[in-house]
Amino acid sequence: MSHVRLTIFFKYLTLYIELKMLKDSTSKPKKRLPRLKISTIEEDIQFQDMNSQNVKYVHGTNSASLSGLAHFRALLTMEQIDGTGWFHKDGLKSGERGNTIQSLGKNEPISNGVSLNYIQNYQQSIHTYSKYGETEKYYPVLYCFDSDLDLEINEKIQEHPVTKGGISIDKIKAIYVPNEFVEDAKKALFHTGQLSHVVKGFPDDKVIAVYRTARSHQMKQDISTENSGYQTDPLKKKLDETTRQKHVMVFSGFSELDYKDVDALETKITSILEDAIKIHSLDKLIVVAGATGDGIGRVYQIAKTLNIRTIGIVSEEAKKYYSNFPYCDEVFFCKRPKRNMESVR
């Protein structure tokens, strides 16, 4: 009898505790968290389109890469690009500029191969790697590959497999570009034969929404600059138009006084300019100095041997002493403020 009473007691005690806990949990209403909007893999149109073609890896860049791909019939490694004169003429307009270039000459996988993303990370390839180089003239390109690649996996950066060497065109299974540039890309790859047939438009335009927003912003900025009242200063307008979207390198120093160690000066200038070509690409560079070839002006002759565009900015007074400026592509003559003229006198 006592055993039965004890069992009933514990049963009611348990019920009481459960009711108490239920009351406590409902007495203080909790804030409902907003629902997360998550796109599943099944809803990702771009992913599904690539997956249907058995794509496993992708490489993001921009359309400047198409000409090199057509010419060399491969996506080259940075070591191959650095040692090929064809790229030095106009400079590198696409591709990653950080670790890849820093690893040149060190026999590291990143510069001896092509860096990839797994298919599920394709958006990083489009939104990050297609932005390296020139983004004003070129559009995003996504190269796709199946599992038939010789890869090297770095344990520290497993999310980025790297190929051993370049990638020949027969390994490319699909090339995605914005829909309005499909014909342009096909034309660029026409002489490669099979490659022009694998060019496709992105099936989901939202994938490149960031690119379209940036392009629209750039167009508005250009229009705004054109209408900003440059008529009052035509020299400023011309100078701004010449240097717009360029990497301008201004060199200042001694001119007629010259330098004690001219060889060291020229070696240093050459090194600076060659590094700039690798980082910014040749057609993005402009060298600016004081127009004359003395002293620091030696930069002009060195720049011209490297095919870098050169500009001279000098006072109108220089016309009295110099009839020409042989190493300047263009010279801008500025009026010296009256106060400065008086101080010079």
The 8 nearest C-alpha neighbors of each residue, nearest first, counted from 0:
[[1, 3, 2, 4, 5, 6, 7, 8],
 [0, 2, 4, 3, 5, 6, 7, 8],
 [1, 3, 5, 0, 4, 6, 7, 8],
 [2, 4, 6, 0, 5, 1, 7, 8],
 [5, 3, 1, 7, 6, 2, 8, 0],
 [6, 4, 8, 2, 3, 7, 1, 9],
 [5, 7, 3, 9, 8, 4, 10, 2],
 [8, 6, 10, 4, 5, 9, 3, 11],
 [9, 7, 5, 11, 6, 10, 4, 12],
 [10, 8, 12, 6, 11, 7, 13, 5],
 [9, 11, 7, 13, 8, 12, 6, 14],
 [12, 10, 14, 8, 13, 9, 15, 7],
 [13, 11, 9, 15, 14, 10, 8, 16],
 [12, 14, 16, 10, 11, 15, 9, 17],
 [13, 15, 11, 17, 12, 16, 18, 10],
 [16, 14, 12, 18, 13, 17, 11, 19],
 [15, 17, 19, 13, 18, 14, 20, 12],
 [16, 18, 14, 20, 19, 15, 21, 13],
 [17, 19, 21, 15, 20, 16, 22, 14],
 [20, 18, 16, 22, 21, 17, 15, 23],
 [19, 21, 23, 17, 22, 18, 16, 24],
 [20, 22, 18, 24, 19, 23, 17, 25],
 [23, 21, 19, 25, 20, 24, 26, 18],
 [24, 22, 20, 26, 21, 25, 19, 27],
 [23, 25, 21, 22, 26, 20, 27, 28],
 [24, 26, 22, 23, 27, 28, 21, 29],
 [25, 27, 23, 24, 22, 28, 21, 29],
 [28, 26, 25, 29, 24, 23, 22, 30],
 [27, 29, 25, 26, 30, 24, 31, 23],
 [30, 28, 31, 27, 25, 24, 32, 26],
 [31, 29, 32, 28, 33, 27, 25, 34],
 [30, 32, 29, 33, 34, 28, 35, 27],
 [31, 33, 30, 34, 35, 29, 36, 28],
 [34, 32, 35, 31, 36, 30, 37, 29],
 [33, 35, 32, 36, 31, 37, 30, 38],
 [34, 36, 37, 33, 32, 38, 39, 31],
 [35, 37, 34, 38, 33, 39, 42, 32],
 [36, 38, 35, 39, 34, 42, 40, 43],
 [39, 37, 42, 40, 36, 43, 41, 35],
 [38, 40, 42, 41, 37, 43, 36, 44],
 [39, 41, 43, 42, 38, 46, 47, 119],
 [40, 42, 39, 43, 47, 44, 38, 46],
 [43, 41, 39, 40, 38, 44, 47, 46],
 [44, 42, 40, 46, 45, 41, 47, 39],
 [43, 45, 47, 46, 42, 48, 203, 202],
 [46, 44, 48, 47, 43, 202, 203, 49],
 [47, 45, 49, 43, 48, 44, 50, 40],
 [46, 48, 50, 44, 49, 45, 51, 43],
 [49, 47, 45, 51, 46, 50, 44, 52],
 [50, 48, 46, 52, 51, 54, 47, 45],
 [49, 51, 47, 53, 52, 54, 48, 46],
 [50, 52, 48, 49, 53, 47, 54, 46],
 [53, 51, 50, 49, 54, 48, 172, 173],
 [52, 54, 50, 51, 145, 55, 49, 144],
 [53, 55, 145, 144, 50, 49, 52, 56],
 [56, 54, 145, 118, 146, 144, 117, 53],
 [57, 55, 117, 118, 144, 116, 143, 54],
 [58, 56, 143, 116, 142, 115, 118, 144],
 [57, 59, 115, 142, 141, 124, 116, 143],
 [60, 58, 124, 141, 129, 128, 125, 140],
 [59, 61, 129, 140, 128, 94, 139, 93],
 [62, 60, 139, 140, 129, 138, 63, 93],
 [61, 63, 64, 137, 65, 138, 140, 139],
 [64, 62, 65, 61, 92, 93, 137, 66],
 [63, 65, 62, 67, 66, 61, 68, 93],
 [66, 64, 68, 62, 63, 67, 69, 187],
 [65, 67, 69, 68, 64, 70, 63, 187],
 [68, 66, 70, 69, 64, 65, 71, 74],
 [67, 69, 65, 73, 72, 66, 71, 70],
 [68, 70, 66, 72, 67, 188, 71, 191],
 [69, 71, 67, 68, 72, 66, 73, 191],
 [70, 72, 73, 68, 69, 67, 74, 75],
 [73, 71, 68, 69, 168, 70, 167, 191],
 [74, 72, 167, 168, 68, 166, 71, 75],
 [75, 73, 166, 165, 68, 167, 76, 72],
 [74, 76, 165, 73, 79, 80, 77, 166],
 [75, 77, 112, 79, 165, 78, 111, 113],
 [76, 78, 80, 110, 79, 81, 111, 75],
 [79, 77, 81, 76, 80, 110, 111, 103],
 [78, 80, 76, 82, 77, 81, 75, 83],
 [81, 79, 77, 83, 82, 78, 76, 75],
 [80, 82, 78, 79, 83, 77, 86, 84],
 [81, 83, 79, 80, 78, 84, 77, 86],
 [84, 82, 80, 85, 81, 86, 79, 87],
 [83, 85, 87, 86, 82, 88, 81, 80],
 [84, 86, 83, 87, 88, 89, 80, 90],
 [87, 85, 84, 90, 88, 83, 89, 91],
 [88, 86, 90, 84, 85, 89, 83, 281],
 [87, 89, 86, 90, 85, 84, 281, 306],
 [90, 88, 281, 87, 282, 86, 91, 280],
 [91, 89, 280, 281, 87, 86, 88, 276],
 [90, 92, 280, 93, 86, 277, 89, 281],
 [93, 91, 132, 133, 280, 63, 90, 94],
 [94, 92, 132, 131, 91, 61, 63, 64],
 [93, 95, 131, 60, 132, 96, 128, 92],
 [94, 96, 131, 97, 128, 99, 93, 132],
 [97, 95, 100, 278, 99, 94, 98, 131],
 [96, 98, 99, 100, 95, 101, 278, 102],
 [99, 97, 101, 100, 102, 96, 109, 95],
 [98, 100, 110, 102, 97, 101, 109, 96],
 [101, 99, 102, 103, 98, 97, 96, 110],
 [100, 102, 98, 99, 103, 97, 96, 110],
 [103, 101, 100, 99, 105, 110, 98, 107],
 [104, 102, 100, 105, 101, 110, 78, 99],
 [103, 105, 106, 102, 78, 107, 110, 101],
 [106, 104, 107, 102, 103, 110, 101, 108],
 [107, 105, 104, 108, 111, 103, 102, 110],
 [106, 108, 105, 109, 110, 102, 111, 103],
 [109, 107, 111, 110, 112, 106, 161, 163],
 [108, 110, 111, 107, 112, 99, 161, 114],
 [111, 109, 99, 77, 108, 112, 78, 102],
 [112, 110, 108, 76, 164, 109, 78, 107],
 [113, 111, 164, 162, 76, 163, 110, 109],
 [112, 114, 162, 161, 76, 165, 115, 109],
 [115, 113, 161, 160, 159, 112, 109, 162],
 [116, 114, 58, 159, 160, 57, 161, 56],
 [117, 115, 159, 57, 56, 120, 58, 118],
 [116, 118, 56, 120, 119, 55, 57, 121],
 [117, 119, 56, 121, 55, 120, 57, 116],
 [120, 118, 117, 121, 46, 122, 116, 40],
 [121, 119, 118, 117, 122, 123, 116, 124],
 [120, 122, 124, 118, 123, 119, 57, 116],
 [123, 121, 125, 124, 120, 126, 206, 119],
 [124, 122, 126, 127, 125, 121, 120, 128],
 [123, 125, 59, 128, 121, 122, 127, 126],
 [126, 124, 122, 129, 59, 123, 127, 128],
 [125, 127, 123, 124, 122, 129, 128, 130],
 [128, 126, 123, 124, 130, 129, 125, 131],
 [127, 129, 124, 130, 59, 60, 131, 125],
 [128, 60, 130, 61, 59, 125, 139, 131],
 [131, 129, 128, 127, 134, 132, 126, 60],
 [132, 130, 94, 129, 128, 95, 93, 133],
 [131, 133, 93, 92, 94, 134, 130, 279],
 [134, 132, 92, 135, 136, 137, 131, 93],
 [133, 135, 137, 136, 130, 132, 138, 131],
 [136, 134, 133, 137, 214, 217, 138, 244],
 [137, 135, 134, 133, 138, 63, 62, 214],
 [136, 138, 134, 62, 135, 61, 63, 133],
 [137, 139, 61, 62, 140, 134, 136, 177],
 [140, 138, 61, 129, 60, 176, 62, 125],
 [139, 141, 61, 176, 60, 175, 62, 59],
 [140, 142, 59, 175, 174, 58, 143, 60],
 [141, 143, 174, 58, 57, 173, 59, 140],
 [144, 142, 57, 173, 172, 171, 56, 54],
 [145, 143, 56, 171, 54, 172, 55, 57],
 [144, 146, 54, 55, 147, 53, 56, 172],
 [145, 147, 148, 55, 144, 56, 54, 53],
 [146, 148, 145, 149, 170, 144, 150, 55],
 [149, 147, 146, 150, 162, 145, 170, 144],
 [148, 150, 162, 163, 147, 151, 164, 161],
 [151, 149, 162, 161, 163, 148, 160, 152],
 [150, 152, 161, 162, 160, 163, 153, 149],
 [153, 151, 160, 157, 154, 150, 161, 159],
 [154, 152, 156, 155, 157, 151, 160, 159],
 [153, 155, 157, 156, 152, 158, 160, 151],
 [156, 154, 153, 157, 152, 158, 159, 160],
 [157, 155, 153, 158, 154, 159, 152, 160],
 [156, 158, 154, 159, 153, 152, 155, 160],
 [157, 159, 156, 160, 116, 117, 115, 152],
 [160, 158, 116, 157, 115, 156, 114, 161],
 [159, 161, 152, 115, 151, 114, 157, 158],
 [162, 160, 114, 151, 113, 150, 112, 115],
 [163, 161, 150, 112, 113, 149, 164, 151],
 [162, 164, 112, 150, 149, 151, 161, 111],
 [163, 165, 112, 111, 162, 76, 166, 113],
 [164, 166, 75, 76, 74, 112, 113, 73],
 [167, 165, 74, 73, 168, 75, 170, 164],
 [168, 166, 73, 169, 170, 72, 74, 165],
 [167, 169, 73, 170, 171, 72, 166, 194],
 [168, 170, 167, 171, 172, 194, 193, 166],
 [171, 169, 168, 167, 144, 172, 166, 147],
 [172, 170, 144, 168, 169, 173, 143, 142],
 [171, 173, 144, 143, 170, 197, 145, 174],
 [172, 174, 197, 143, 171, 198, 142, 175],
 [175, 173, 198, 142, 141, 197, 199, 143],
 [174, 176, 199, 141, 200, 201, 140, 198],
 [175, 177, 140, 200, 201, 139, 181, 178],
 [178, 176, 200, 180, 179, 201, 181, 175],
 [179, 177, 200, 180, 181, 176, 201, 199],
 [178, 180, 177, 181, 182, 200, 176, 183],
 [181, 179, 183, 178, 182, 177, 184, 176],
 [180, 182, 184, 183, 178, 179, 200, 176],
 [183, 181, 185, 184, 180, 186, 179, 178],
 [182, 184, 180, 186, 181, 185, 187, 179],
 [185, 183, 187, 181, 186, 182, 180, 188],
 [186, 184, 195, 182, 188, 187, 183, 189],
 [185, 187, 189, 183, 184, 188, 182, 195],
 [186, 188, 184, 185, 189, 183, 65, 66],
 [189, 187, 185, 195, 186, 191, 69, 190],
 [190, 188, 186, 191, 195, 187, 185, 192],
 [191, 189, 192, 188, 69, 187, 195, 186],
 [192, 190, 188, 189, 194, 69, 193, 195],
 [191, 193, 190, 194, 189, 195, 188, 196],
 [192, 194, 196, 195, 191, 197, 169, 189],
 [195, 193, 196, 197, 192, 191, 188, 198],
 [194, 196, 185, 188, 189, 197, 193, 198],
 [195, 197, 194, 193, 198, 185, 192, 199],
 [198, 196, 173, 194, 195, 174, 199, 172],
 [199, 197, 174, 196, 195, 175, 173, 185],
 [200, 198, 175, 174, 181, 197, 176, 201],
 [199, 201, 178, 176, 177, 175, 202, 181],
 [200, 202, 203, 175, 177, 176, 204, 178],
 [203, 201, 45, 200, 204, 44, 48, 199],
 [204, 202, 205, 201, 206, 45, 44, 207],
 [203, 205, 206, 207, 201, 202, 208, 177],
 [206, 204, 208, 207, 203, 209, 201, 202],
 [207, 205, 204, 208, 203, 122, 201, 45],
 [206, 208, 210, 205, 209, 204, 211, 125],
 [207, 209, 205, 211, 210, 206, 212, 204],
 [210, 208, 212, 207, 211, 213, 126, 206],
 [211, 209, 213, 207, 208, 212, 214, 139],
 [210, 212, 214, 208, 213, 209, 215, 207],
 [213, 211, 209, 215, 214, 210, 208, 216],
 [212, 214, 216, 210, 215, 211, 217, 209],
 [213, 215, 211, 217, 216, 212, 210, 218],
 [214, 216, 212, 218, 217, 213, 211, 219],
 [215, 217, 213, 219, 214, 218, 220, 212],
 [218, 216, 220, 214, 215, 219, 221, 213],
 [219, 217, 221, 215, 220, 216, 222, 214],
 [220, 218, 222, 216, 221, 217, 223, 215],
 [221, 219, 217, 223, 218, 222, 216, 224],
 [220, 222, 218, 224, 223, 219, 217, 225],
 [223, 221, 225, 219, 224, 220, 218, 226],
 [222, 224, 220, 226, 221, 225, 219, 227],
 [225, 223, 221, 227, 226, 222, 220, 228],
 [224, 226, 222, 223, 227, 221, 229, 228],
 [227, 225, 223, 224, 228, 222, 229, 221],
 [228, 226, 224, 225, 229, 223, 230, 222],
 [227, 229, 230, 226, 231, 225, 232, 224],
 [230, 228, 231, 232, 236, 227, 233, 235],
 [229, 231, 228, 232, 233, 236, 227, 226],
 [230, 232, 229, 233, 228, 236, 235, 234],
 [231, 233, 229, 230, 235, 234, 236, 228],
 [232, 234, 236, 235, 230, 237, 229, 231],
 [235, 233, 237, 236, 232, 238, 331, 333],
 [236, 234, 238, 233, 232, 237, 239, 229],
 [235, 237, 233, 239, 234, 229, 238, 240],
 [236, 238, 240, 234, 239, 235, 241, 233],
 [237, 239, 235, 241, 240, 236, 234, 242],
 [240, 238, 236, 242, 241, 237, 243, 235],
 [239, 241, 237, 243, 238, 242, 236, 235],
 [242, 240, 238, 239, 243, 237, 245, 236],
 [241, 243, 239, 245, 240, 238, 244, 247],
 [242, 244, 240, 245, 239, 241, 238, 246],
 [245, 243, 242, 246, 283, 135, 241, 240],
 [246, 244, 283, 242, 243, 284, 247, 285],
 [245, 247, 284, 283, 285, 248, 244, 279],
 [246, 248, 285, 245, 284, 286, 249, 242],
 [249, 247, 286, 287, 285, 246, 250, 284],
 [248, 250, 287, 288, 286, 247, 251, 285],
 [251, 249, 288, 287, 248, 252, 295, 286],
 [250, 252, 288, 295, 249, 253, 289, 296],
 [251, 253, 295, 254, 250, 294, 296, 257],
 [254, 252, 294, 257, 256, 295, 255, 251],
 [253, 255, 294, 293, 257, 256, 295, 252],
 [256, 254, 257, 293, 294, 253, 295, 258],
 [257, 255, 254, 253, 258, 294, 293, 259],
 [256, 258, 294, 255, 254, 253, 293, 259],
 [259, 257, 260, 261, 294, 256, 253, 264],
 [258, 260, 261, 257, 264, 262, 263, 256],
 [261, 259, 263, 262, 258, 264, 265, 257],
 [260, 262, 264, 263, 258, 259, 265, 257],
 [263, 261, 265, 264, 260, 266, 267, 259],
 [262, 264, 266, 261, 260, 265, 267, 268],
 [265, 263, 261, 267, 262, 266, 268, 260],
 [264, 266, 268, 262, 267, 263, 269, 261],
 [267, 265, 263, 269, 264, 268, 262, 270],
 [266, 268, 270, 264, 265, 269, 263, 271],
 [269, 267, 265, 271, 270, 266, 272, 264],
 [268, 270, 266, 272, 267, 271, 265, 273],
 [269, 271, 267, 273, 268, 272, 274, 266],
 [272, 270, 268, 274, 269, 273, 275, 267],
 [271, 273, 275, 269, 274, 270, 268, 276],
 [274, 272, 276, 270, 275, 271, 269, 277],
 [273, 275, 277, 271, 272, 276, 270, 278],
 [276, 274, 272, 278, 273, 277, 279, 271],
 [277, 275, 280, 281, 273, 274, 279, 278],
 [278, 276, 274, 275, 280, 279, 273, 91],
 [277, 279, 275, 276, 280, 96, 274, 100],
 [278, 280, 276, 275, 277, 283, 281, 284],
 [281, 279, 90, 276, 91, 283, 277, 282],
 [280, 282, 90, 276, 89, 283, 284, 307],
 [281, 283, 284, 280, 89, 90, 307, 308],
 [284, 282, 245, 281, 280, 246, 279, 285],
 [285, 283, 246, 282, 281, 245, 247, 307],
 [284, 286, 247, 308, 309, 248, 246, 307],
 [287, 285, 309, 248, 247, 249, 310, 308],
 [286, 288, 249, 310, 311, 248, 309, 250],
 [287, 289, 250, 311, 290, 249, 251, 312],
 [288, 290, 311, 312, 313, 291, 296, 287],
 [291, 289, 311, 288, 312, 313, 324, 327],
 [292, 290, 296, 289, 293, 324, 311, 254],
 [291, 293, 296, 297, 294, 290, 299, 295],
 [294, 292, 254, 296, 255, 291, 297, 295],
 [295, 293, 254, 257, 296, 253, 297, 255],
 [294, 296, 297, 252, 254, 253, 298, 293],
 [295, 297, 292, 293, 298, 294, 291, 299],
 [298, 296, 295, 299, 292, 300, 294, 293],
 [297, 299, 296, 301, 300, 302, 295, 268],
 [300, 298, 302, 297, 301, 326, 296, 303],
 [299, 301, 303, 302, 297, 298, 326, 304],
 [300, 302, 298, 304, 299, 303, 297, 305],
 [303, 301, 299, 307, 305, 300, 304, 298],
 [302, 304, 306, 300, 305, 301, 307, 299],
 [303, 305, 301, 302, 306, 300, 307, 299],
 [304, 306, 302, 303, 307, 301, 273, 272],
 [307, 305, 303, 304, 302, 308, 88, 281],
 [308, 306, 302, 303, 305, 309, 281, 284],
 [307, 309, 285, 286, 306, 328, 284, 310],
 [310, 308, 286, 327, 328, 285, 287, 307],
 [311, 309, 287, 329, 327, 330, 328, 286],
 [310, 312, 290, 330, 289, 288, 287, 331],
 [313, 311, 331, 289, 330, 290, 332, 288],
 [312, 314, 332, 289, 333, 311, 290, 331],
 [315, 313, 333, 316, 332, 317, 334, 335],
 [314, 316, 332, 317, 333, 318, 334, 313],
 [315, 317, 314, 318, 319, 320, 313, 335],
 [318, 316, 319, 315, 320, 314, 321, 313],
 [319, 317, 321, 316, 320, 315, 322, 314],
 [320, 318, 317, 316, 321, 322, 315, 314],
 [319, 321, 317, 318, 322, 316, 323, 315],
 [322, 320, 318, 323, 317, 319, 324, 291],
 [321, 323, 318, 320, 324, 319, 317, 325],
 [324, 322, 321, 325, 318, 291, 327, 326],
 [323, 325, 327, 326, 291, 290, 322, 321],
 [326, 324, 327, 323, 328, 292, 291, 300],
 [327, 325, 299, 300, 324, 328, 303, 309],
 [328, 326, 309, 329, 310, 324, 325, 311],
 [329, 327, 309, 310, 308, 326, 330, 311],
 [328, 330, 310, 327, 311, 331, 309, 324],
 [331, 329, 311, 310, 312, 332, 327, 290],
 [332, 330, 312, 311, 333, 313, 329, 310],
 [333, 331, 315, 313, 314, 312, 330, 334],
 [334, 332, 314, 315, 313, 335, 331, 312],
 [335, 333, 315, 314, 336, 332, 316, 337],
 [334, 336, 314, 333, 337, 340, 339, 315],
 [337, 335, 339, 338, 334, 340, 341, 333],
 [338, 336, 340, 339, 341, 335, 342, 334],
 [339, 337, 341, 340, 336, 342, 335, 343],
 [340, 338, 342, 341, 336, 337, 343, 335],
 [341, 339, 337, 343, 342, 338, 344, 336],
 [340, 342, 344, 338, 339, 343, 337, 336],
 [341, 343, 339, 344, 340, 338, 337, 336],
 [344, 342, 340, 341, 339, 338, 337, 335],
 [343, 341, 342, 340, 339, 338, 337, 335]]
